[in-house]
């Protein structure tokens, strides 16, 4: 702990970062679980590793893939079938080859990567997962399975397939089938979190803490980056 107390405090001050949470585990045992700095700089609200949630960006993708594999184990999904089988809109044809879930899971769908409408802070501009995927379908640049290319859209597509096949909104599916069984009571894909949610989002500051916080950022598509969680919960995962 003394090592982290020194280096984290120094880094927060040097980079003008409001706060952070740290979790260190080995062989399933928690060696360190601690919050540093503030979740809200103005109110001087300290970071709590159990109740302060942070946006976890692309760690979200792990939960999408776990969801896909749960449904595959139940024979509700086939990793090597054309994804159009599971959709209520069509991925445009290209190269004479369909895109499969296995392609999406290995980032080899061949999609162009775009950043349009990925992050918004005004909830009134929030789109449904389906609407986002339809409005932002990227070009297909490469035959599927050939060229690795990071694709948030591909992961979002998989999260929508989870939603379609399970009959549950993606956010609710993960809550029911991953968070609840693991006791991850301070994790959510809902953006922003529900009013009754027991954890408090940390404020996000752009550049430095002298500027006002930017507010809760809504990430599209949800399965690619919409997770909010605490380090205590991630230790359960």
Buried (B, 14 or more C-beta within 10 A) or exposed (E): EEEBEEEBEEEBEEEEBBBBBBBBEEEEEEEBBBBBBBBBBEEEBEBBBBBBBBBBEEEBBEBBBBBBBBBBEEEEBBEEEBBBEBBEEEBEEBEEBBBBBBBBBEBBBBBEEBEEBBEBEEEEEEBEBBEBBBEBBBEBBBBBBEEEBEBBBBBBBBBBBBBBBBEBBBBBBBBEBBBEEEEBBBBBBBBBBEEEBEBBBBBBBEEEBEEEBEBBBBBBBBBBBBBBBBBBBBBBB
